[in-house]
C-alpha cells in the first residue's frame, strides 16, 4: 500500500486520543441518537452521499452494534477480530475483506496502533447501478441482491480471507 496513504491512515483520531487519555467506552453519541446501538448513516455520511470511508476506531472494544447501512471492512495492516451475530468469530488480517448487511450485529475487539482497518459505509441504493454490471453466478452479486432485497431481517456477511 502507498506509504503516504498508510501514514495518513495510521494517524491518531480525536476519538482515539480520548480513548488513549482514559476514556473506557465508545462515545455512542458519535454514532447514533437512538437508545439501541444501531450506527446511523445520518451521523456517518454527509447529506446526499451514498458512500464514505473512515478508519476503524482502535484501542477499545467496539461493543455489539448494528448499522442501518452496509459495511465493508478492509484490513490495510495488522488484524481485527469481529464477533458476528453473537457467535461467529472472524479475524481479519492484512488484505482481508468483510462485507456485512444492515441486519448483521457485531462486536470488534480492541485493535492496536498498527492495526489499520478501513470501514466503507454504503447506503443500499448505492448498489442500484452495480447490479447490471456484476453478471450472473457471481457470489458477491448474489449476496448484494439478497441483502438489499430481502424482506426478513437476517444478519448476513461475507468474509474474503486473502491474506
VMD Tcl script that builds the backbone (N, CA, C; Angstrom):
set m [mol new atoms 489]
animate dup $m
set s [atomselect $m all]
$s set {name element resname resid chain x y z} {
  {N N UNK 1 A 0.850 -1.173 0.000}
  {CA C UNK 1 A 0.000 0.000 0.000}
  {C C UNK 1 A 0.893 1.233 0.000}
  {N N UNK 2 A 0.448 2.260 -0.665}
  {CA C UNK 2 A 1.165 3.524 -0.755}
  {C C UNK 2 A 1.522 4.024 0.640}
  {N N UNK 3 A 2.795 4.330 0.866}
  {CA C UNK 3 A 3.259 4.738 2.197}
  {C C UNK 3 A 2.656 6.060 2.662}
  {N N UNK 4 A 2.438 7.005 1.744}
  {CA C UNK 4 A 1.815 8.273 2.128}
  {C C UNK 4 A 0.390 8.033 2.619}
  {N N UNK 5 A -0.353 7.181 1.925}
  {CA C UNK 5 A -1.708 6.858 2.342}
  {C C UNK 5 A -1.690 6.147 3.690}
  {N N UNK 6 A -0.798 5.190 3.863}
  {CA C UNK 6 A -0.702 4.467 5.127}
  {C C UNK 6 A -0.362 5.423 6.265}
  {N N UNK 7 A 0.522 6.355 6.020}
  {CA C UNK 7 A 0.881 7.349 7.042}
  {C C UNK 7 A -0.356 8.152 7.455}
  {N N UNK 8 A -1.192 8.517 6.498}
  {CA C UNK 8 A -2.423 9.252 6.795}
  {C C UNK 8 A -3.382 8.389 7.610}
  {N N UNK 9 A -3.544 7.127 7.231}
  {CA C UNK 9 A -4.483 6.235 7.902}
  {C C UNK 9 A -4.079 5.895 9.325}
  {N N UNK 10 A -2.775 5.884 9.610}
  {CA C UNK 10 A -2.336 5.486 10.947}
  {C C UNK 10 A -2.352 6.631 11.963}
  {N N UNK 11 A -2.715 7.830 11.538}
  {CA C UNK 11 A -2.786 8.967 12.457}
  {C C UNK 11 A -3.843 8.718 13.529}
  {N N UNK 12 A -3.562 9.149 14.742}
  {CA C UNK 12 A -4.487 9.017 15.858}
  {C C UNK 12 A -5.613 10.036 15.668}
  {N N UNK 13 A -6.864 9.553 15.673}
  {CA C UNK 13 A -8.013 10.452 15.529}
  {C C UNK 13 A -8.328 11.092 16.884}
  {N N UNK 14 A -9.189 12.099 16.873}
  {CA C UNK 14 A -9.616 12.727 18.121}
  {C C UNK 14 A -10.295 11.733 19.049}
  {N N UNK 15 A -11.136 10.882 18.477}
  {CA C UNK 15 A -11.812 9.854 19.260}
  {C C UNK 15 A -10.796 8.892 19.884}
  {N N UNK 16 A -9.807 8.490 19.109}
  {CA C UNK 16 A -8.787 7.573 19.630}
  {C C UNK 16 A -7.947 8.243 20.719}
  {N N UNK 17 A -7.673 9.526 20.573}
  {CA C UNK 17 A -6.904 10.231 21.594}
  {C C UNK 17 A -7.661 10.261 22.914}
  {N N UNK 18 A -8.990 10.452 22.852}
  {CA C UNK 18 A -9.808 10.393 24.073}
  {C C UNK 18 A -9.662 9.032 24.748}
  {N N UNK 19 A -9.642 7.984 23.956}
  {CA C UNK 19 A -9.501 6.624 24.491}
  {C C UNK 19 A -8.124 6.465 25.126}
  {N N UNK 20 A -7.094 6.920 24.443}
  {CA C UNK 20 A -5.743 6.827 24.989}
  {C C UNK 20 A -5.594 7.659 26.262}
  {N N UNK 21 A -6.388 8.717 26.381}
  {CA C UNK 21 A -6.354 9.577 27.569}
  {C C UNK 21 A -7.199 9.031 28.718}
  {N N UNK 22 A -7.839 7.880 28.509}
  {CA C UNK 22 A -8.537 7.248 29.617}
  {C C UNK 22 A -10.008 6.941 29.406}
  {N N UNK 23 A -10.582 7.341 28.315}
  {CA C UNK 23 A -11.989 7.008 28.058}
  {C C UNK 23 A -12.096 5.485 27.938}
  {N N UNK 24 A -13.053 4.882 28.649}
  {CA C UNK 24 A -13.122 3.420 28.701}
  {C C UNK 24 A -14.241 2.818 27.857}
  {N N UNK 25 A -15.105 3.675 27.277}
  {CA C UNK 25 A -16.177 3.175 26.434}
  {C C UNK 25 A -16.286 4.046 25.187}
  {N N UNK 26 A -16.772 3.441 24.119}
  {CA C UNK 26 A -17.038 4.177 22.889}
  {C C UNK 26 A -18.101 5.231 23.183}
  {N N UNK 27 A -17.901 6.429 22.671}
  {CA C UNK 27 A -18.891 7.503 22.841}
  {C C UNK 27 A -19.991 7.290 21.804}
  {N N UNK 28 A -21.053 6.638 22.209}
  {CA C UNK 28 A -22.118 6.223 21.291}
  {C C UNK 28 A -22.793 7.401 20.601}
  {N N UNK 29 A -22.802 8.575 21.216}
  {CA C UNK 29 A -23.452 9.733 20.597}
  {C C UNK 29 A -22.756 10.156 19.306}
  {N N UNK 30 A -21.531 9.712 19.088}
  {CA C UNK 30 A -20.860 9.982 17.808}
  {C C UNK 30 A -21.506 9.178 16.679}
  {N N UNK 31 A -22.177 8.085 17.040}
  {CA C UNK 31 A -22.648 7.119 16.059}
  {C C UNK 31 A -24.161 7.004 15.940}
  {N N UNK 32 A -24.883 7.335 17.006}
  {CA C UNK 32 A -26.329 7.159 16.991}
  {C C UNK 32 A -27.009 8.140 17.927}
  {N N UNK 33 A -28.280 8.402 17.653}
  {CA C UNK 33 A -29.095 9.209 18.558}
  {C C UNK 33 A -30.102 8.310 19.268}
  {N N UNK 34 A -30.173 7.056 18.856}
  {CA C UNK 34 A -31.148 6.120 19.405}
  {C C UNK 34 A -30.675 5.474 20.690}
  {N N UNK 35 A -31.593 4.772 21.353}
  {CA C UNK 35 A -31.251 4.104 22.607}
  {C C UNK 35 A -30.538 2.773 22.363}
  {N N UNK 36 A -30.852 2.113 21.242}
  {CA C UNK 36 A -30.118 0.893 20.914}
  {C C UNK 36 A -28.849 1.316 20.167}
  {N N UNK 37 A -27.922 0.416 20.028}
  {CA C UNK 37 A -26.674 0.799 19.370}
  {C C UNK 37 A -26.717 0.371 17.907}
  {N N UNK 38 A -27.513 1.107 17.138}
  {CA C UNK 38 A -27.540 0.972 15.689}
  {C C UNK 38 A -26.868 2.211 15.132}
  {N N UNK 39 A -25.721 2.015 14.502}
  {CA C UNK 39 A -24.989 3.158 13.962}
  {C C UNK 39 A -25.776 3.725 12.790}
  {N N UNK 40 A -26.016 5.016 12.850}
  {CA C UNK 40 A -26.910 5.703 11.935}
  {C C UNK 40 A -26.133 6.354 10.794}
  {N N UNK 41 A -26.517 6.020 9.573}
  {CA C UNK 41 A -25.844 6.589 8.398}
  {C C UNK 41 A -25.928 8.117 8.380}
  {N N UNK 42 A -26.965 8.674 8.989}
  {CA C UNK 42 A -27.099 10.144 9.011}
  {C C UNK 42 A -26.009 10.793 9.858}
  {N N UNK 43 A -25.430 10.030 10.785}
  {CA C UNK 43 A -24.306 10.540 11.579}
  {C C UNK 43 A -22.969 10.294 10.882}
  {N N UNK 44 A -22.960 9.331 9.961}
  {CA C UNK 44 A -21.701 8.904 9.357}
  {C C UNK 44 A -21.480 9.452 7.953}
  {N N UNK 45 A -22.560 9.824 7.254}
  {CA C UNK 45 A -22.456 10.297 5.873}
  {C C UNK 45 A -22.933 11.741 5.779}
  {N N UNK 46 A -22.245 12.531 4.980}
  {CA C UNK 46 A -22.752 13.861 4.687}
  {C C UNK 46 A -24.056 13.721 3.921}
  {N N UNK 47 A -24.969 14.671 4.127}
  {CA C UNK 47 A -26.262 14.624 3.461}
  {C C UNK 47 A -26.082 14.510 1.941}
  {N N UNK 48 A -26.795 13.567 1.341}
  {CA C UNK 48 A -26.743 13.373 -0.098}
  {C C UNK 48 A -25.693 12.369 -0.554}
  {N N UNK 49 A -24.797 11.963 0.331}
  {CA C UNK 49 A -23.769 10.985 -0.051}
  {C C UNK 49 A -24.276 9.576 0.165}
  {N N UNK 50 A -23.856 8.684 -0.713}
  {CA C UNK 50 A -24.259 7.283 -0.623}
  {C C UNK 50 A -23.158 6.398 -0.053}
  {N N UNK 51 A -21.942 6.914 -0.011}
  {CA C UNK 51 A -20.800 6.115 0.435}
  {C C UNK 51 A -19.772 7.032 1.086}
  {N N UNK 52 A -19.079 6.492 2.080}
  {CA C UNK 52 A -17.975 7.212 2.705}
  {C C UNK 52 A -16.996 6.182 3.251}
  {N N UNK 53 A -15.831 6.650 3.618}
  {CA C UNK 53 A -14.771 5.794 4.115}
  {C C UNK 53 A -14.215 6.427 5.383}
  {N N UNK 54 A -13.953 5.606 6.394}
  {CA C UNK 54 A -13.315 6.092 7.616}
  {C C UNK 54 A -12.466 4.975 8.191}
  {N N UNK 55 A -11.493 5.351 8.996}
  {CA C UNK 55 A -10.684 4.330 9.655}
  {C C UNK 55 A -11.468 3.747 10.826}
  {N N UNK 56 A -11.195 2.486 11.114}
  {CA C UNK 56 A -11.811 1.825 12.256}
  {C C UNK 56 A -11.188 2.357 13.544}
  {N N UNK 57 A -12.017 2.606 14.545}
  {CA C UNK 57 A -11.551 3.090 15.841}
  {C C UNK 57 A -10.752 2.009 16.551}
  {N N UNK 58 A -9.543 2.369 16.968}
  {CA C UNK 58 A -8.642 1.420 17.635}
  {C C UNK 58 A -8.639 1.640 19.153}
  {N N UNK 59 A -7.949 0.760 19.855}
  {CA C UNK 59 A -7.601 0.884 21.274}
  {C C UNK 59 A -8.737 0.587 22.253}
  {N N UNK 60 A -9.896 0.147 21.769}
  {CA C UNK 60 A -11.038 -0.080 22.654}
  {C C UNK 60 A -11.931 -1.158 22.062}
  {N N UNK 61 A -12.628 -1.863 22.951}
  {CA C UNK 61 A -13.637 -2.809 22.485}
  {C C UNK 61 A -14.784 -2.003 21.890}
  {N N UNK 62 A -15.090 -2.246 20.615}
  {CA C UNK 62 A -16.220 -1.576 19.984}
  {C C UNK 62 A -17.408 -2.494 20.199}
  {N N UNK 63 A -18.331 -2.133 21.118}
  {CA C UNK 63 A -19.366 -3.071 21.551}
  {C C UNK 63 A -20.325 -3.486 20.436}
  {N N UNK 64 A -21.054 -4.555 20.731}
  {CA C UNK 64 A -22.004 -5.097 19.759}
  {C C UNK 64 A -22.939 -4.005 19.266}
  {N N UNK 65 A -23.086 -3.973 17.938}
  {CA C UNK 65 A -23.898 -2.938 17.308}
  {C C UNK 65 A -24.378 -3.433 15.952}
  {N N UNK 66 A -25.314 -2.693 15.390}
  {CA C UNK 66 A -25.781 -2.899 14.021}
  {C C UNK 66 A -25.560 -1.594 13.275}
  {N N UNK 67 A -25.848 -1.623 11.986}
  {CA C UNK 67 A -25.787 -0.417 11.157}
  {C C UNK 67 A -27.098 -0.322 10.374}
  {N N UNK 68 A -27.458 0.865 9.958}
  {CA C UNK 68 A -28.590 0.978 9.030}
  {C C UNK 68 A -28.053 1.187 7.614}
  {N N UNK 69 A -26.903 0.633 7.360}
  {CA C UNK 69 A -26.231 0.678 6.064}
  {C C UNK 69 A -25.411 -0.603 5.918}
  {N N UNK 70 A -24.803 -0.762 4.785}
  {CA C UNK 70 A -23.919 -1.899 4.544}
  {C C UNK 70 A -22.504 -1.464 4.906}
  {N N UNK 71 A -21.803 -2.327 5.607}
  {CA C UNK 71 A -20.415 -2.011 5.968}
  {C C UNK 71 A -19.483 -3.017 5.301}
  {N N UNK 72 A -18.439 -2.477 4.713}
  {CA C UNK 72 A -17.353 -3.310 4.202}
  {C C UNK 72 A -16.121 -2.888 4.973}
  {N N UNK 73 A -15.449 -3.850 5.581}
  {CA C UNK 73 A -14.205 -3.542 6.285}
  {C C UNK 73 A -13.054 -4.173 5.530}
  {N N UNK 74 A -12.028 -3.366 5.289}
  {CA C UNK 74 A -10.813 -3.825 4.622}
  {C C UNK 74 A -9.651 -3.620 5.584}
  {N N UNK 75 A -8.864 -4.660 5.805}
  {CA C UNK 75 A -7.696 -4.546 6.681}
  {C C UNK 75 A -6.476 -4.143 5.853}
  {N N UNK 76 A -6.024 -2.934 6.080}
  {CA C UNK 76 A -4.828 -2.422 5.395}
  {C C UNK 76 A -3.554 -3.013 5.986}
  {N N UNK 77 A -3.571 -3.175 7.306}
  {CA C UNK 77 A -2.385 -3.685 8.003}
  {C C UNK 77 A -2.829 -4.240 9.354}
  {N N UNK 78 A -2.168 -5.292 9.794}
  {CA C UNK 78 A -2.465 -5.855 11.108}
  {C C UNK 78 A -3.675 -6.763 11.090}
  {N N UNK 79 A -4.470 -6.703 12.186}
  {CA C UNK 79 A -5.627 -7.590 12.307}
  {C C UNK 79 A -6.669 -6.994 13.236}
  {N N UNK 80 A -7.911 -7.412 13.019}
  {CA C UNK 80 A -9.009 -7.115 13.933}
  {C C UNK 80 A -9.855 -8.377 14.068}
  {N N UNK 81 A -10.415 -8.550 15.250}
  {CA C UNK 81 A -11.278 -9.703 15.492}
  {C C UNK 81 A -12.701 -9.218 15.705}
  {N N UNK 82 A -13.625 -9.831 14.957}
  {CA C UNK 82 A -15.038 -9.489 14.996}
  {C C UNK 82 A -15.806 -10.686 15.529}
  {N N UNK 83 A -16.782 -10.407 16.382}
  {CA C UNK 83 A -17.708 -11.440 16.834}
  {C C UNK 83 A -19.045 -11.077 16.204}
  {N N UNK 84 A -19.463 -11.891 15.255}
  {CA C UNK 84 A -20.600 -11.567 14.396}
  {C C UNK 84 A -21.829 -12.361 14.811}
  {N N UNK 85 A -22.965 -11.642 14.890}
  {CA C UNK 85 A -24.254 -12.253 15.239}
  {C C UNK 85 A -24.154 -13.100 16.507}
  {N N UNK 86 A -23.411 -12.605 17.488}
  {CA C UNK 86 A -23.270 -13.255 18.800}
  {C C UNK 86 A -22.618 -14.630 18.764}
  {N N UNK 87 A -21.743 -14.877 17.820}
  {CA C UNK 87 A -21.119 -16.181 17.845}
  {C C UNK 87 A -19.965 -16.405 16.905}
  {N N UNK 88 A -20.124 -16.065 15.631}
  {CA C UNK 88 A -19.055 -16.323 14.676}
  {C C UNK 88 A -17.882 -15.384 14.950}
  {N N UNK 89 A -16.720 -15.970 15.159}
  {CA C UNK 89 A -15.512 -15.184 15.420}
  {C C UNK 89 A -14.688 -15.148 14.138}
  {N N UNK 90 A -14.471 -13.943 13.615}
  {CA C UNK 90 A -13.736 -13.769 12.364}
  {C C UNK 90 A -12.572 -12.822 12.629}
  {N N UNK 91 A -11.363 -13.259 12.323}
  {CA C UNK 91 A -10.191 -12.409 12.476}
  {C C UNK 91 A -9.716 -11.992 11.094}
  {N N UNK 92 A -9.830 -10.698 10.829}
  {CA C UNK 92 A -9.343 -10.140 9.567}
  {C C UNK 92 A -7.861 -9.856 9.694}
  {N N UNK 93 A -7.113 -10.224 8.671}
  {CA C UNK 93 A -5.692 -9.908 8.604}
  {C C UNK 93 A -5.443 -9.057 7.371}
  {N N UNK 94 A -4.248 -8.531 7.251}
  {CA C UNK 94 A -3.910 -7.641 6.147}
  {C C UNK 94 A -4.430 -8.168 4.821}
  {N N UNK 95 A -5.209 -7.334 4.127}
  {CA C UNK 95 A -5.753 -7.686 2.824}
  {C C UNK 95 A -7.133 -8.309 2.857}
  {N N UNK 96 A -7.612 -8.720 4.033}
  {CA C UNK 96 A -8.918 -9.371 4.131}
  {C C UNK 96 A -10.050 -8.357 4.034}
  {N N UNK 97 A -11.209 -8.852 3.566}
  {CA C UNK 97 A -12.429 -8.051 3.428}
  {C C UNK 97 A -13.567 -8.718 4.179}
  {N N UNK 98 A -14.409 -7.899 4.809}
  {CA C UNK 98 A -15.601 -8.381 5.469}
  {C C UNK 98 A -16.769 -7.514 5.023}
  {N N UNK 99 A -17.769 -8.123 4.393}
  {CA C UNK 99 A -18.988 -7.444 3.959}
  {C C UNK 99 A -20.084 -7.815 4.956}
  {N N UNK 100 A -20.811 -6.828 5.492}
  {CA C UNK 100 A -21.908 -7.098 6.419}
  {C C UNK 100 A -23.141 -6.311 5.997}
  {N N UNK 101 A -24.284 -6.996 5.993}
  {CA C UNK 101 A -25.504 -6.274 5.668}
  {C C UNK 101 A -25.995 -5.488 6.876}
  {N N UNK 102 A -27.053 -4.728 6.668}
  {CA C UNK 102 A -27.526 -3.829 7.711}
  {C C UNK 102 A -28.249 -4.559 8.844}
  {N N UNK 103 A -28.429 -5.858 8.752}
  {CA C UNK 103 A -29.067 -6.625 9.819}
  {C C UNK 103 A -28.061 -7.400 10.652}
  {N N UNK 104 A -26.813 -7.333 10.297}
  {CA C UNK 104 A -25.742 -8.026 10.995}
  {C C UNK 104 A -25.410 -7.271 12.283}
  {N N UNK 105 A -25.220 -7.982 13.368}
  {CA C UNK 105 A -24.700 -7.336 14.570}
  {C C UNK 105 A -23.282 -7.852 14.770}
  {N N UNK 106 A -22.431 -6.980 15.276}
  {CA C UNK 106 A -21.071 -7.433 15.532}
  {C C UNK 106 A -20.388 -6.572 16.564}
  {N N UNK 107 A -19.417 -7.169 17.192}
  {CA C UNK 107 A -18.531 -6.518 18.151}
  {C C UNK 107 A -17.138 -6.605 17.557}
  {N N UNK 108 A -16.317 -5.584 17.796}
  {CA C UNK 108 A -14.941 -5.610 17.317}
  {C C UNK 108 A -14.033 -5.490 18.534}
  {N N UNK 109 A -13.178 -6.499 18.732}
  {CA C UNK 109 A -12.252 -6.476 19.862}
  {C C UNK 109 A -11.203 -5.391 19.643}
  {N N UNK 110 A -10.565 -4.922 20.717}
  {CA C UNK 110 A -9.635 -3.797 20.583}
  {C C UNK 110 A -8.528 -4.047 19.552}
  {N N UNK 111 A -8.313 -3.056 18.726}
  {CA C UNK 111 A -7.230 -3.082 17.739}
  {C C UNK 111 A -6.082 -2.240 18.288}
  {N N UNK 112 A -4.870 -2.622 17.937}
  {CA C UNK 112 A -3.696 -1.885 18.399}
  {C C UNK 112 A -3.290 -0.790 17.425}
  {N N UNK 113 A -2.251 -0.070 17.784}
  {CA C UNK 113 A -1.770 1.067 16.990}
  {C C UNK 113 A -1.469 0.682 15.547}
  {N N UNK 114 A -0.919 -0.499 15.328}
  {CA C UNK 114 A -0.522 -0.915 13.988}
  {C C UNK 114 A -1.613 -1.694 13.244}
  {N N UNK 115 A -2.794 -1.783 13.824}
  {CA C UNK 115 A -3.921 -2.472 13.185}
  {C C UNK 115 A -4.785 -1.427 12.487}
  {N N UNK 116 A -4.621 -1.329 11.169}
  {CA C UNK 116 A -5.292 -0.281 10.398}
  {C C UNK 116 A -6.371 -0.908 9.522}
  {N N UNK 117 A -7.614 -0.634 9.886}
  {CA C UNK 117 A -8.755 -1.103 9.114}
  {C C UNK 117 A -9.538 0.081 8.580}
  {N N UNK 118 A -10.125 -0.108 7.417}
  {CA C UNK 118 A -10.948 0.934 6.803}
  {C C UNK 118 A -12.387 0.425 6.739}
  {N N UNK 119 A -13.318 1.265 7.180}
  {CA C UNK 119 A -14.748 0.959 7.069}
  {C C UNK 119 A -15.333 1.721 5.895}
  {N N UNK 120 A -15.937 0.998 4.981}
  {CA C UNK 120 A -16.699 1.607 3.892}
  {C C UNK 120 A -18.154 1.609 4.354}
  {N N UNK 121 A -18.748 2.770 4.411}
  {CA C UNK 121 A -20.130 2.964 4.838}
  {C C UNK 121 A -20.937 3.191 3.567}
  {N N UNK 122 A -21.878 2.281 3.275}
  {CA C UNK 122 A -22.540 2.310 1.973}
  {C C UNK 122 A -24.048 2.160 2.146}
  {N N UNK 123 A -24.788 3.132 1.632}
  {CA C UNK 123 A -26.248 3.010 1.628}
  {C C UNK 123 A -26.666 2.007 0.554}
  {N N UNK 124 A -27.718 1.225 0.805}
  {CA C UNK 124 A -28.145 0.204 -0.161}
  {C C UNK 124 A -28.380 0.748 -1.566}
  {N N UNK 125 A -28.897 1.954 -1.692}
  {CA C UNK 125 A -29.197 2.492 -3.026}
  {C C UNK 125 A -27.936 2.720 -3.867}
  {N N UNK 126 A -26.768 2.726 -3.245}
  {CA C UNK 126 A -25.506 2.840 -3.985}
  {C C UNK 126 A -25.369 1.696 -4.983}
  {N N UNK 127 A -25.929 0.541 -4.645}
  {CA C UNK 127 A -25.749 -0.664 -5.456}
  {C C UNK 127 A -26.744 -0.788 -6.600}
  {N N UNK 128 A -27.691 0.121 -6.715}
  {CA C UNK 128 A -28.703 0.013 -7.767}
  {C C UNK 128 A -28.087 -0.139 -9.154}
  {N N UNK 129 A -27.093 0.647 -9.474}
  {CA C UNK 129 A -26.463 0.577 -10.793}
  {C C UNK 129 A -25.538 -0.633 -10.894}
  {N N UNK 130 A -24.924 -1.010 -9.791}
  {CA C UNK 130 A -23.943 -2.098 -9.811}
  {C C UNK 130 A -24.546 -3.447 -10.200}
  {N N UNK 131 A -25.840 -3.653 -9.918}
  {CA C UNK 131 A -26.454 -4.944 -10.241}
  {C C UNK 131 A -26.260 -5.337 -11.694}
  {N N UNK 132 A -26.492 -4.413 -12.583}
  {CA C UNK 132 A -26.432 -4.732 -14.006}
  {C C UNK 132 A -25.000 -5.002 -14.465}
  {N N UNK 133 A -24.018 -4.604 -13.692}
  {CA C UNK 133 A -22.621 -4.744 -14.112}
  {C C UNK 133 A -21.946 -5.993 -13.559}
  {N N UNK 134 A -22.602 -6.729 -12.656}
  {CA C UNK 134 A -21.921 -7.836 -11.978}
  {C C UNK 134 A -22.025 -9.170 -12.694}
  {N N UNK 135 A -23.004 -9.348 -13.559}
  {CA C UNK 135 A -23.140 -10.621 -14.266}
  {C C UNK 135 A -23.844 -11.661 -13.414}
  {N N UNK 136 A -24.029 -12.841 -13.994}
  {CA C UNK 136 A -24.735 -13.927 -13.308}
  {C C UNK 136 A -23.733 -14.864 -12.638}
  {N N UNK 137 A -24.252 -15.643 -11.687}
  {CA C UNK 137 A -23.440 -16.622 -10.955}
  {C C UNK 137 A -22.224 -15.973 -10.309}
  {N N UNK 138 A -22.458 -14.853 -9.679}
  {CA C UNK 138 A -21.403 -14.103 -9.016}
  {C C UNK 138 A -21.757 -14.062 -7.533}
  {N N UNK 139 A -20.934 -14.659 -6.654}
  {CA C UNK 139 A -21.256 -14.761 -5.238}
  {C C UNK 139 A -21.465 -13.389 -4.600}
  {N N UNK 140 A -20.686 -12.406 -4.992}
  {CA C UNK 140 A -20.841 -11.069 -4.430}
  {C C UNK 140 A -22.147 -10.435 -4.896}
  {N N UNK 141 A -22.456 -10.567 -6.180}
  {CA C UNK 141 A -23.713 -10.011 -6.695}
  {C C UNK 141 A -24.913 -10.687 -6.040}
  {N N UNK 142 A -24.858 -12.019 -5.893}
  {CA C UNK 142 A -25.952 -12.735 -5.241}
  {C C UNK 142 A -26.128 -12.273 -3.797}
  {N N UNK 143 A -25.022 -12.093 -3.092}
  {CA C UNK 143 A -25.066 -11.598 -1.715}
  {C C UNK 143 A -25.727 -10.224 -1.663}
  {N N UNK 144 A -25.290 -9.336 -2.538}
  {CA C UNK 144 A -25.834 -7.974 -2.536}
  {C C UNK 144 A -27.320 -7.967 -2.854}
  {N N UNK 145 A -27.727 -8.734 -3.839}
  {CA C UNK 145 A -29.152 -8.797 -4.176}
  {C C UNK 145 A -29.933 -9.322 -2.982}
  {N N UNK 146 A -29.450 -10.382 -2.362}
  {CA C UNK 146 A -30.160 -10.969 -1.219}
  {C C UNK 146 A -30.259 -10.005 -0.048}
  {N N UNK 147 A -29.178 -9.335 0.290}
  {CA C UNK 147 A -29.225 -8.471 1.474}
  {C C UNK 147 A -29.998 -7.186 1.232}
  {N N UNK 148 A -30.067 -6.751 0.004}
  {CA C UNK 148 A -30.744 -5.491 -0.267}
  {C C UNK 148 A -32.212 -5.672 -0.608}
  {N N UNK 149 A -32.599 -6.845 -1.044}
  {CA C UNK 149 A -33.967 -7.049 -1.487}
  {C C UNK 149 A -34.783 -7.967 -0.580}
  {N N UNK 150 A -34.180 -8.519 0.453}
  {CA C UNK 150 A -34.920 -9.453 1.297}
  {C C UNK 150 A -35.864 -8.716 2.242}
  {N N UNK 151 A -36.941 -9.382 2.583}
  {CA C UNK 151 A -37.926 -8.802 3.491}
  {C C UNK 151 A -37.597 -9.103 4.945}
  {N N UNK 152 A -36.930 -10.208 5.192}
  {CA C UNK 152 A -36.631 -10.579 6.568}
  {C C UNK 152 A -35.349 -9.888 7.036}
  {N N UNK 153 A -35.272 -9.685 8.318}
  {CA C UNK 153 A -34.098 -9.029 8.888}
  {C C UNK 153 A -33.123 -10.087 9.382}
  {N N UNK 154 A -32.319 -10.586 8.474}
  {CA C UNK 154 A -31.372 -11.645 8.788}
  {C C UNK 154 A -29.960 -11.114 8.592}
  {N N UNK 155 A -29.155 -11.163 9.646}
  {CA C UNK 155 A -27.775 -10.690 9.552}
  {C C UNK 155 A -26.934 -11.619 8.718}
  {N N UNK 156 A -26.416 -11.114 7.611}
  {CA C UNK 156 A -25.571 -11.918 6.737}
  {C C UNK 156 A -24.249 -11.205 6.531}
  {N N UNK 157 A -23.219 -12.016 6.278}
  {CA C UNK 157 A -21.915 -11.439 5.995}
  {C C UNK 157 A -21.148 -12.343 5.048}
  {N N UNK 158 A -20.176 -11.745 4.381}
  {CA C UNK 158 A -19.231 -12.474 3.542}
  {C C UNK 158 A -17.838 -12.126 4.033}
  {N N UNK 159 A -16.995 -13.133 4.120}
  {CA C UNK 159 A -15.624 -12.933 4.585}
  {C C UNK 159 A -14.688 -13.445 3.498}
  {N N UNK 160 A -13.832 -12.558 3.000}
  {CA C UNK 160 A -12.840 -12.917 1.989}
  {C C UNK 160 A -11.469 -12.929 2.646}
  {N N UNK 161 A -10.953 -14.118 2.882}
  {CA C UNK 161 A -9.628 -14.260 3.504}
  {C C UNK 161 A -8.611 -14.322 2.385}
  {N N UNK 162 A -7.906 -13.229 2.198}
  {CA C UNK 162 A -6.934 -13.166 1.107}
  {C C UNK 162 A -5.514 -13.017 1.618}
  {N N UNK 163 A -5.349 -12.907 2.925}
  {CA C UNK 163 A -4.002 -12.713 3.494}
  {C C UNK 163 A -3.169 -13.968 3.369}
}
mol reanalyze $m
mol bondsrecalc $m
mol representation Tube
mol addrep $m
